[in-house]
Amino acid sequence: MAYNYLQRIGCNWVSAANSKTKSVLNPATEEPLRELPFGDGADCRLAIEAAAGAFPAWSARTAYERAAILKRASDLMRDRIAELANTTTLESGKPLPQSKGEWGAAADLFEWFAEEGKRAYGRVIPSKNPSRRLIVLRQPLGVVGIITAWNFPIYNIARAAAAALAAGCTIAIRPSEYTPMTAMEMVNLLVEAGIPDGVVNLVNGQSSSIGQEMLDNPLCAKVHFTGSPRVGRILMDGASKTITRLSLELGGNAPVLIFPDVDLDQVAATAVTARATSVTRIG
């Protein structure tokens, strides 16, 4: 299938507002794979505005209507897992079986949150006053900005995007500039599945100015970030000034505890498969 490898803002696939581009490299050969738009905060501002414009209609849809679109997207991921995984391997360098597994997990996430959105229950709280009834209703926040790392280019995005979309939020995604093609293919599939214009937006570009726009723009209700503790601190500091909600996953190292009764050869092989970088032997 032919995919659009451009930014998605509102109803359009577009180049960067500053007309700049940047090559995505194959880490195995260091050869360029494709020249892609490389924008900045101006593109992010347009993406957030598009997401804000689409929010009222998307949040007004029932959880069942939103779920049907997310389920179609998950089916498309499973149907095309071979070609999707090939792109992820080319730009991230991970083995093809791991890329296939990651796309399978992404499909599972979209299906899971499609169903969980139907179970975003409220609750009734006992009141001191018998003439009053206290009810808690869960409502979508609004626009969610998503910034992710290169090492899991589809899983990192899917777990945030699927949850936000199922809840009725609209999103602006900034993938890693090292692995943007994977994210662009995901957005292509969501568009094919019937996601309304403006609900899902994607910008590829300068991380600092895009992140700052997400923090400063009053239309962006929350920022989700997966990446380094250094950048996480910057986002926390910025969010403290604008009272922007944050979700952070920082500096995961997959630690492994090794006990005396284990097969060391098997543990070593398993640790390498899990990409563990911190191992402690006990006993």
C-alpha positions in Angstrom: 0.0 0.0 0.0 1.2 3.6 -0.7 1.4 5.7 2.5 1.6 9.4 3.0 4.9 10.2 4.6 4.1 13.8 5.5 2.8 15.7 8.5 -1.0 15.3 9.2 -2.7 18.5 10.3 -6.4 18.7 10.2 -7.7 17.2 7.0 -4.4 17.5 5.1 -1.1 15.8 4.6 1.3 18.7 4.5 5.0 19.7 4.4 6.6 21.7 7.2 5.5 25.4 7.4 9.2 26.4 7.2 9.7 24.1 4.1 12.6 22.3 5.9 13.2 18.6 5.5 15.4 16.0 7.2 16.6 12.5 6.1 15.6 9.4 8.0 18.6 7.1 8.1 18.8 3.3 8.1 21.0 2.8 11.2 22.4 -0.5 9.8 23.8 1.2 6.7 23.6 4.9 7.6 22.1 5.5 4.2 19.0 7.8 3.8 15.7 6.1 3.6 13.5 9.1 2.9 13.4 12.8 3.1 10.6 14.0 5.4 9.2 17.3 6.5 11.0 18.7 9.6 9.0 21.5 11.2 8.9 23.3 14.5 6.5 24.9 17.0 4.5 26.6 14.2 3.5 23.3 12.8 2.6 22.1 16.3 0.5 25.1 16.9 -1.5 24.3 13.8 -1.9 20.7 14.8 -3.1 21.7 18.3 -5.6 24.1 16.8 -6.9 21.4 14.4 -7.2 19.0 17.3 -9.1 21.6 19.4 -11.5 22.2 16.5 -12.2 18.5 16.2 -12.6 17.9 19.9 -16.3 18.9 20.4 -17.6 16.5 17.7 -15.3 13.6 18.6 -16.0 13.8 22.3 -19.7 13.9 21.6 -19.6 10.6 19.9 -20.5 7.6 21.9 -17.8 5.3 23.2 -19.2 2.6 20.9 -18.8 4.8 17.8 -15.2 5.7 18.8 -14.5 2.0 19.5 -15.6 0.9 16.1 -13.0 3.1 14.4 -10.2 2.1 16.8 -11.1 -1.6 16.2 -10.9 -1.1 12.4 -7.5 0.4 12.9 -6.3 -2.5 14.9 -7.6 -4.9 12.3 -5.7 -3.0 9.6 -2.5 -3.2 11.6 -2.8 -7.0 11.9 -3.6 -7.4 8.2 -0.5 -5.4 7.1 1.9 -6.3 9.9 4.6 -7.6 7.5 5.0 -4.3 5.6 4.5 -2.2 8.7 7.2 -4.1 10.6 9.6 -3.8 7.6 9.4 0.0 7.9 10.0 -0.1 11.6 13.0 -2.3 11.2 14.5 -0.1 8.5 14.4 3.1 10.5 15.0 1.7 14.0 17.4 -1.1 13.4 15.6 -3.7 15.5 15.2 -7.3 14.3 12.2 -7.9 12.1 10.5 -10.4 14.5 10.6 -7.7 17.2 9.1 -5.1 14.9 6.3 -7.6 14.1 5.8 -8.2 17.8 5.6 -4.4 18.5 3.0 -3.8 15.8 1.0 -6.8 17.2 1.1 -5.2 20.6 0.0 -1.8 19.1 -3.0 -3.5 17.5 -3.8 -5.1 20.8 -3.6 -1.7 22.5 -6.0 -0.1 20.1 -8.4 -3.1 20.5 -8.1 -3.0 24.3 -8.8 0.7 24.7 -11.6 0.5 22.2 -13.3 -1.8 24.6 -12.2 0.0 27.8 -13.7 3.2 26.5 -17.1 1.6 26.9 -16.4 1.0 30.6 -15.3 4.5 31.6 -17.9 4.4 34.4 -18.8 7.1 36.8 -19.9 6.7 40.4 -22.5 7.9 42.9 -21.2 9.3 46.2 -23.4 9.2 49.4 -24.4 12.7 50.3 -24.9 14.2 53.8 -28.0 16.0 52.5 -30.8 13.6 51.6 -32.1 16.0 49.0 -28.9 16.0 47.0 -27.3 13.3 44.8 -23.6 13.4 44.1 -22.5 11.9 40.8 -19.0 11.6 39.3 -18.9 11.6 35.5 -15.7 10.9 33.5 -15.2 13.4 30.7 -12.4 13.7 28.1 -9.7 16.4 28.8 -9.4 17.9 25.3 -6.2 17.9 23.2 -3.4 15.6 24.3 0.1 16.2 23.0 2.2 13.0 22.6 6.0 13.0 22.5 7.8 9.6 22.2 11.2 8.0 21.9 12.7 6.1 19.0 13.3 2.7 20.7 9.6 1.5 20.5 8.4 3.7 17.7 4.8 2.3 17.5 4.2 0.8 20.9 5.1 4.1 22.7 2.7 6.1 20.6 -0.1 3.5 20.5 -0.5 3.1 24.2 -1.0 6.9 24.6 -2.9 7.6 21.4 -5.3 4.6 21.8 -6.2 5.6 25.4 -6.7 9.2 24.6 -8.8 8.6 21.5 -11.0 6.0 23.2 -11.7 8.5 26.0 -12.8 11.1 23.5 -9.7 13.3 23.4 -8.0 14.5 20.2 -4.3 14.3 19.8 -1.1 15.9 18.4 1.7 13.5 18.0 5.4 14.3 17.8 7.3 11.1 17.1 11.1 10.7 17.4 12.8 12.3 14.3 14.8 9.0 14.0 11.6 6.9 13.5 8.8 9.1 12.2 7.8 6.8 9.3 6.3 4.2 11.7 4.2 6.9 13.3 3.1 8.2 9.9 2.0 4.8 8.8 -0.1 4.5 12.0 -1.8 7.7 11.2 -2.4 6.6 7.7 -4.2 3.5 9.0 -6.3 5.6 11.4 -7.4 7.8 8.5 -8.3 4.7 6.5 -10.2 3.3 9.5 -12.4 6.5 9.4 -11.0 8.8 12.1 -12.5 12.2 11.5 -10.4 15.1 10.2 -8.5 16.9 13.0 -8.8 14.1 15.6 -5.3 12.7 14.9 -2.5 15.1 14.0 1.2 14.4 13.5 4.1 16.8 13.3 7.8 15.9 12.7 10.4 18.4 13.7 12.4 20.2 16.3 11.7 18.6 19.7 12.4 21.7 21.9 10.1 24.1 20.0 7.3 21.5 19.6 7.5 20.5 23.2 7.4 24.2 24.3 4.4 24.8 22.1 2.5 21.9 23.8 3.3 23.4 27.2 2.5 27.0 26.3 -0.6 26.5 24.2 -3.7 26.8 26.3 -5.6 24.5 23.9 -3.3 21.6 24.9 -4.8 20.1 28.0 -2.1 17.4 28.6 1.3 16.2 27.5 2.4 12.6 27.5 6.1 12.0 27.2 8.3 8.9 26.9 12.0 9.5 27.0 14.9 10.6 29.0 14.9 12.0 32.6 16.7 15.1 31.3 13.8 16.0 29.0 11.3 14.9 31.6 12.7 17.5 34.0 12.4 20.2 31.4 8.8 19.3 30.7 8.0 19.2 34.5 9.5 22.6 34.9 7.6 24.0 32.0 4.3 22.4 33.1 4.7 23.9 36.5 4.4 27.4 35.0 1.3 26.6 32.9 -0.3 24.0 35.1 -0.3 21.5 32.2 -1.1 17.9 33.1 1.8 15.5 32.4 2.2 11.8 32.0 5.9 10.8 32.0 7.8 7.5 31.5 11.5 8.2 32.0 14.7 6.3 31.7 13.5 2.7 31.7 16.4 0.2 31.9 14.7 -3.2 32.2 16.6 -4.3 35.3 17.1 -8.1 36.0 17.5 -9.8 39.4 19.5 -13.0 39.2 19.0 -15.5 42.1 21.4 -18.4 42.9 19.1 -21.2 41.7 18.8 -20.0 38.1 20.4 -21.2 34.8 22.9 -18.4 34.1 23.1 -19.2 30.4 19.3 -19.0 30.1 19.1 -15.8 32.1 21.8 -14.2 29.9 19.9 -15.1 26.7 16.6 -13.8 28.2 18.2 -10.6 29.4 19.7 -9.9 26.0 16.3 -10.5 24.3 14.6 -8.1 26.8 17.4 -5.5 26.1 18.2 -5.3 29.8 20.9 -2.8 30.6 21.0 -3.1 34.4 21.7 -6.5 35.9 22.2 -7.3 39.6 23.3 -10.7 40.9 22.0 -11.8 44.2 23.7 -14.7 46.1 
